[in-house]
Amino acid sequence: MRRFFYTLTILFWLSTNVCFLTAQENTTIAKQVQLKLKRAEKLFDNEQFPQAIDAYRELLGTVASGQVELPNKETELNAHLRLGLCYLYGTNQSLALQPLKYAHQLNPDYSPLLDFHLGDAFVYNRKYHKAVQSYQSGIDKSRGIKSKYLELIHDRVSKEDFIKVSNKRIKEANFAKKLIGNPLQASIYNLGPKINTANNEYAPIVSNDNSMLIFTGSNENSEQEDVLISHTKERKWEAKEPWQHFNSKHHESAVFLSLDGNRLLIYQDFGNGNLYESQLNIDTGPKYNESSITSVKKTRKRRSKKRNKRTNKTRSQGMVSSSQKTKQAWSKPKSLGRRINSKHRETSGCLSPDGNTLYFTSDRPGGLGGLDIYMAKKDKKGRWSKPVNLGPKVNTPYDEEAPFVHPDGTTLYFSSVGHNSIGGFDIFKVTITGENDYSEVENLGFPINSQANDMYFVSNDKNHRIAYFSSDRSGGVGGKDLYRVIMNSGSKKPLAKGDLLSFRVFFKYKEANIPKKSLPAVEALASFMKNNPGLTIEVGGHTDNVGTRKNNHLLSQQRAEVVYQWLVSKGIDEKRLVKKGYGSKSPVIPNETHYARILNRRTDFRVVALRQQ
């Protein structure tokens, strides 16, 4: 009996201590979870989104594996919500969909703002029907809330503004579905890591001879923005370097270079921000003094304020200025004067080809809303006239930015969030038809415009085929990147089933290997297909009429096959490609000369399907 009670005592002691140790261990784990949550939240609040993504993914990964538990359902929802927002505010916006969907499933009635952000995530994944449903759901839920304001984490927005913006998003989603379903024949190229970084690069300027690229970018190890410059070597842009003539300890941005390369417009963050001018090859005037230059300063918006990535402004309040170069040294930037530079923001500007008309952006009173585009003329004494607002054909209640007049003198490109847009800033153009008179605004279309912010479009090409712009679209190096666009022949016309694309791959006599000189064509085609994911094409192989019908048919199949396999190796889905050999049945011109036969030894590409995204 004594042994029995002794055994019971031992068992009771063991069970008590095991429970105590288990409780102690659980308490330790709970504290570790809380510390990880606080760290992730701090990174989010400080807008360190890449680091916050890593922190939330690590934490939620241990939760999913069953290693730890979060305190409650709302904490889990909040963690997934913040992870989704990190993606939306970063460079891989399409990845926001899964965490935001999960957060919404945990509590569909959590906040109308959650529905709104989920709608944005659907847009970045080109699921426009679901995006419209999410935006509409948010509108419906907001109408059942008595408060005049809606809140989510650090966001606080009036119900009236929320409904207004949500309706605008619905309009954009429906327009995007239409525009992306009819893509242009344009190939988009990221300028790559020699130019682009994880920070922002924007406002490209290309010299008239295409040998020099000037743009604004952040230093690798700081948020300071400087004027950067790159030159071409063998038709490729070399690594960028700071343009020391215009950089200081502050921030600066070059916004326009004249066709002759002698006049430079500069934005400086001085006062509320102004525009200045600098000139080259001037025999008189003070030489440029680096230490006297002020610069553009980018204002970071804190999360405590409502942040909307799509409409987040690139520049803070600032002015545009001009600088002249004396004895091969740029002159000290000179203000464009009180008529141009007001007490408000002047952020971008450009000159007409003759230099006598200035187009610039300002949020001064009396406009249609936000940043508007204004025009001023130079009089006989070289003074700028009183600026004139371009009016409702060009300006909207929202922001217009980055005006650029093409060398033809009649085409004005600009960016706007107010006109029919796929999302965020889109690039538009109008024709200057008279004294402050303009044609209807035209969206440049997809894939030039995307769901992200597409801005600062410039082109010195006489046919408007080659241009540069900046975008924070998914798939870039990071932040805002610089891109080059090549608009292929017929690019003005939207694609349709049966259309023959402008790409061609030519082959040597009796050969089926892709020649080195034809590689740029297939590389451009691969880029074009990646930018147009709803496109399915036929890869058609052809020969000249030399040889037997049987051999020519086999050779044409081999030519189609080698291009087909090359495209697949570059990441094009096999389901989007059809291959076919035509032999010598479809010559582009009769096989009557040696030159004609060279043109007929080819592979061409025809649209067989256009899927709505």
SVG drawing of the C-alpha trace seen along z (x, -y; Angstrom):
<svg xmlns="http://www.w3.org/2000/svg" viewBox="-26 -93 62 95">
<polyline fill="none" stroke="black" stroke-width="0.4" points="0.0,0.0 2.8,-2.4 4.5,-1.6 1.2,-2.4 0.9,-5.8 4.6,-6.5 4.0,-5.7 1.0,-8.0 3.0,-10.8 5.8,-10.4 3.3,-10.4 1.5,-13.5 4.8,-15.3 5.9,-14.4 2.6,-15.4 2.6,-18.7 6.1,-19.5 5.4,-18.5 2.4,-20.8 4.5,-23.6 7.3,-23.1 4.8,-23.0 3.1,-26.2 6.5,-27.8 7.5,-26.7 4.2,-28.0 4.7,-31.3 8.2,-31.6 6.9,-30.8 4.1,-33.3 6.6,-36.0 8.7,-35.1 5.7,-35.3 4.8,-38.8 8.4,-40.0 8.3,-38.8 5.0,-40.5 6.2,-43.7 9.4,-43.6 7.3,-43.0 4.9,-45.8 7.7,-48.2 9.3,-47.4 5.9,-48.0 5.3,-51.3 8.8,-52.5 7.9,-51.6 10.7,-49.0 8.5,-46.8 11.1,-44.2 12.3,-43.5 8.7,-43.5 7.7,-40.9 10.5,-38.6 9.5,-39.1 5.8,-38.3 6.5,-35.4 8.8,-33.8 6.2,-34.3 3.2,-33.1 5.2,-30.2 5.7,-28.9 2.0,-29.4 1.0,-27.4 3.3,-24.5 1.7,-24.3 4.9,-25.3 3.3,-28.3 -0.1,-29.9 -1.1,-33.5 -3.0,-35.0 -6.3,-35.3 -8.0,-35.4 -7.8,-39.2 -4.0,-39.1 -3.7,-36.5 -5.9,-38.6 -3.9,-41.7 -0.6,-39.9 -1.9,-38.7 -3.3,-42.1 0.0,-43.9 1.9,-41.3 -0.5,-41.9 -0.1,-45.7 3.7,-45.3 3.5,-43.7 1.1,-46.3 3.5,-49.1 6.5,-47.3 7.6,-46.0 5.8,-42.6 2.2,-43.8 0.7,-40.6 1.9,-38.7 -0.5,-40.7 -3.5,-38.6 -3.0,-35.5 -2.5,-37.2 -5.3,-39.7 -7.7,-36.9 -6.8,-35.0 -7.4,-38.0 -10.7,-38.7 -11.8,-35.0 -11.0,-35.3 -13.5,-38.2 -15.3,-39.4 -16.8,-42.3 -13.6,-43.5 -13.4,-46.8 -14.4,-48.3 -10.8,-49.3 -9.8,-45.6 -12.2,-45.1 -10.6,-48.0 -7.0,-46.7 -8.2,-43.2 -9.6,-44.9 -6.2,-46.4 -4.5,-43.0 -7.0,-41.5 -6.1,-44.3 -2.4,-43.5 -3.2,-39.9 -5.4,-41.1 -8.5,-39.6 -10.7,-42.6 -14.1,-41.0 -13.2,-40.1 -11.6,-43.5 -14.8,-45.2 -16.7,-42.9 -14.3,-43.8 -14.5,-47.5 -18.3,-47.4 -18.4,-45.2 -16.4,-47.9 -18.8,-50.6 -21.8,-48.6 -20.3,-47.9 -19.3,-51.6 -22.8,-52.8 -23.9,-50.7 -21.3,-52.3 -22.6,-55.3 -19.2,-57.0 -18.1,-59.6 -14.7,-58.0 -13.3,-54.6 -10.1,-53.3 -7.6,-50.5 -4.3,-50.3 -2.9,-53.9 -5.3,-54.8 -8.2,-57.1 -10.4,-58.3 -13.7,-60.0 -16.5,-57.7 -17.3,-60.2 -13.7,-60.1 -13.6,-56.3 -16.7,-55.9 -15.4,-58.3 -12.0,-56.6 -13.6,-53.1 -15.9,-54.1 -12.9,-55.5 -11.1,-52.1 -14.1,-50.3 -14.0,-52.5 -10.2,-51.8 -10.6,-48.1 -13.3,-47.9 -11.1,-50.1 -8.1,-48.0 -9.9,-44.8 -10.8,-46.5 -7.3,-48.0 -5.3,-44.9 -7.5,-42.8 -6.3,-44.9 -2.6,-45.2 -0.3,-47.3 2.7,-45.9 5.2,-47.4 8.2,-45.9 9.2,-47.1 12.7,-46.7 13.9,-47.4 17.3,-49.3 18.7,-46.8 20.9,-47.0 23.5,-49.3 20.8,-52.0 18.1,-50.8 18.5,-50.0 16.2,-48.9 15.5,-52.6 13.8,-55.0 14.9,-56.0 12.7,-58.4 12.5,-61.5 14.7,-60.2 16.1,-62.7 17.8,-61.4 20.1,-63.7 19.0,-64.2 21.8,-62.0 20.8,-59.2 24.3,-59.1 23.5,-60.5 20.9,-59.5 20.2,-61.9 17.8,-60.9 17.0,-61.3 17.9,-58.5 18.7,-57.7 22.1,-56.8 22.5,-53.1 23.0,-53.7 20.8,-56.7 17.5,-58.3 19.1,-61.3 18.2,-61.9 20.8,-63.2 21.1,-63.9 22.7,-60.8 24.1,-60.4 25.0,-57.5 26.5,-57.2 26.1,-54.6 28.7,-52.1 27.9,-49.7 24.3,-50.8 24.1,-49.8 23.9,-52.2 27.0,-52.2 27.0,-52.2 25.5,-55.5 27.5,-58.1 26.5,-61.3 26.5,-64.4 28.7,-66.4 27.8,-69.7 24.4,-69.7 24.6,-67.5 24.9,-68.8 24.3,-67.5 20.6,-68.0 18.3,-66.7 18.0,-67.7 16.3,-66.7 16.9,-67.5 13.6,-67.6 14.3,-68.7 17.2,-69.0 16.7,-71.1 17.3,-69.4 20.6,-71.3 21.7,-70.2 22.3,-73.8 19.4,-74.4 18.6,-72.3 15.5,-72.7 16.1,-71.8 13.7,-71.2 15.0,-72.3 13.4,-71.8 13.8,-75.4 10.9,-77.1 7.8,-75.2 9.7,-74.0 10.6,-75.8 11.9,-75.4 15.2,-76.8 17.2,-77.0 20.8,-76.3 22.4,-77.1 25.5,-75.8 28.0,-77.6 27.2,-81.1 30.1,-83.6 28.9,-85.8 27.5,-85.2 28.7,-83.6 30.2,-80.2 28.4,-77.4 29.3,-76.9 28.3,-73.5 28.0,-74.5 25.4,-77.1 22.9,-74.6 20.0,-73.5 18.1,-70.5 15.0,-68.3 14.0,-66.7 11.6,-63.8 9.1,-63.8 8.4,-60.4 4.8,-60.0 4.5,-58.5 2.1,-55.6 0.3,-57.7 -1.1,-59.6 -3.3,-58.0 -1.0,-56.4 -2.1,-55.4 0.7,-53.9 -1.0,-54.5 -1.1,-58.2 1.9,-58.7 3.7,-61.8 7.3,-61.5 8.4,-65.0 7.8,-67.3 7.0,-70.9 9.6,-72.4 10.6,-74.8 11.8,-74.5 15.0,-76.4 17.4,-76.9 21.2,-76.7 23.6,-78.1 27.1,-76.7 29.8,-79.2 33.1,-78.3 31.9,-74.7 30.7,-74.8 27.0,-75.0 26.0,-78.3 24.4,-78.7 20.7,-77.8 18.5,-80.8 14.9,-80.9 12.3,-81.0 10.8,-84.0 7.8,-84.9 5.3,-84.3 6.3,-80.7 7.5,-80.0 4.7,-80.7 4.3,-80.1 3.0,-76.6 4.6,-73.6 6.1,-73.6 7.4,-70.1 8.0,-69.5 8.6,-71.4 9.6,-71.3 10.2,-73.7 8.8,-73.6 11.4,-72.8 11.9,-76.5 12.3,-77.2 9.6,-79.9 6.8,-78.0 7.1,-76.5 4.8,-73.8 5.0,-73.1 3.0,-71.6 1.8,-73.5 -0.8,-73.1 -1.4,-76.9 -4.9,-78.1 -7.3,-78.5 -6.6,-75.2 -8.9,-72.2 -7.5,-70.4 -4.2,-68.8 -1.2,-69.4 -2.3,-71.0 -0.3,-71.7 0.2,-75.3 1.6,-77.1 3.6,-80.3 5.0,-82.2 8.3,-84.1 8.0,-87.7 10.5,-89.7 12.4,-90.7 12.8,-87.1 10.3,-87.2 7.7,-84.6 4.0,-85.6 1.4,-85.0 0.8,-81.2 -2.4,-79.8 -4.1,-76.6 -4.4,-74.1 -8.0,-73.6 -10.4,-70.6 -9.4,-68.8 -6.0,-68.1 -6.3,-68.8 -8.6,-67.0 -9.5,-67.3 -6.6,-64.9 -2.9,-65.2 -1.3,-65.7 2.5,-65.4 5.6,-65.3 4.7,-67.2 6.9,-66.6 6.6,-68.2 7.9,-65.9 10.4,-67.5 7.6,-67.6 6.2,-70.5 2.6,-69.3 2.5,-66.2 2.3,-66.8 2.9,-63.7 2.0,-63.8 1.0,-61.5 -2.3,-61.7 -4.4,-59.8 -7.5,-61.6 -8.2,-60.5 -9.2,-56.9 -6.5,-54.9 -5.5,-51.3 -4.5,-52.3 -2.3,-54.9 -0.6,-57.3 -0.9,-56.5 0.8,-58.1 -1.4,-60.1 -0.9,-62.3 -2.7,-65.2 -2.1,-67.0 -1.6,-70.8 -4.1,-72.1 -3.9,-75.8 -3.3,-78.5 -4.0,-76.6 -6.2,-74.3 -5.8,-70.5 -7.2,-67.3 -9.0,-64.7 -6.7,-62.9 -5.4,-59.5 -4.2,-56.8 -1.0,-55.3 -2.3,-51.8 -1.0,-48.5 1.7,-47.4 3.2,-50.9 0.7,-51.7 0.2,-49.2 -1.6,-48.9 1.2,-50.8 2.5,-54.4 3.8,-55.0 5.3,-58.5 7.9,-60.8 7.6,-59.6 10.1,-61.1 10.9,-60.4 13.2,-62.2 12.5,-59.7 10.9,-61.4 8.5,-58.5 7.6,-58.3 8.7,-54.6 11.5,-54.7 10.9,-56.2 11.8,-56.1 9.7,-56.3 9.7,-55.3 7.4,-52.9 7.0,-51.1 5.4,-48.1 5.9,-44.5 9.0,-42.7 11.4,-45.6 14.7,-45.9 13.0,-47.8 11.0,-51.0 10.6,-53.1 12.7,-51.9 13.6,-53.3 12.2,-51.5 12.8,-51.7 9.9,-51.1 10.0,-50.2 6.7,-50.6 6.7,-48.2 5.2,-49.0 1.4,-49.0 1.6,-49.5 -1.0,-52.3 -3.6,-49.7 -4.8,-47.3 -4.0,-43.6 -6.7,-41.3 -7.0,-37.6 -5.2,-36.8 -2.8,-39.8 0.7,-39.2 3.2,-40.6 6.1,-42.7 8.8,-40.4 10.7,-38.2 13.5,-35.6 15.5,-35.1 17.6,-32.0 20.6,-31.1 20.1,-28.9 19.1,-25.3 19.6,-26.0 17.3,-25.9 19.5,-27.5 18.7,-31.0 21.4,-33.3 23.1,-35.7 21.7,-38.7 18.1,-37.4 18.5,-37.0 17.3,-40.6 14.0,-39.8 13.2,-36.8 14.4,-38.5 12.0,-41.4 9.2,-38.9 9.8,-37.1 9.6,-40.5 6.5,-41.4 4.8,-38.1 5.7,-38.6 4.1,-42.0 1.0,-40.6 0.1,-37.4 -3.2,-37.0 -1.6,-36.5 -1.3,-33.2 0.7,-33.1 1.4,-30.7 5.1,-30.3 5.1,-29.8 8.2,-28.4 8.8,-29.2 11.3,-28.4 12.1,-29.7 11.2,-27.6 14.7,-26.0 14.5,-22.2 11.8,-19.6 8.4,-20.2 9.0,-17.5 12.4,-18.8 11.1,-22.4 8.1,-21.3 10.5,-19.5 12.9,-22.5 10.0,-24.9 8.9,-22.7 12.4,-22.6 12.6,-26.4 9.3,-26.8 10.5,-24.2 13.8,-25.9 12.1,-29.3 9.3,-27.6 11.9,-25.9 13.9,-29.1 10.7,-31.0 9.9,-28.2 13.5,-28.4 12.8,-32.1 9.8,-31.4 7.0,-31.5 4.3,-29.0 4.0,-26.2 0.2,-26.6 0.6,-30.1 2.5,-28.8 1.4,-26.9 4.0,-25.8 3.5,-25.1 5.6,-24.6 4.3,-26.0 7.2,-25.0 7.4,-27.3 3.6,-27.9 3.5,-31.4 6.2,-33.7 6.1,-37.3 7.2,-38.2 7.7,-36.0 10.9,-33.9 12.2,-35.6 15.5,-37.0 18.2,-36.1 17.1,-38.9 13.5,-37.7 14.5,-34.2 16.4,-35.6 13.2,-37.3 11.2,-34.1 13.6,-32.0 11.9,-33.1 9.8,-32.4 6.9,-34.8 4.3,-35.1 0.5,-35.4 -2.0,-36.1 -4.3,-33.0 -6.0,-34.0 -6.4,-37.1 -7.6,-36.2 -9.2,-38.8 -7.2,-39.3"/>
</svg>
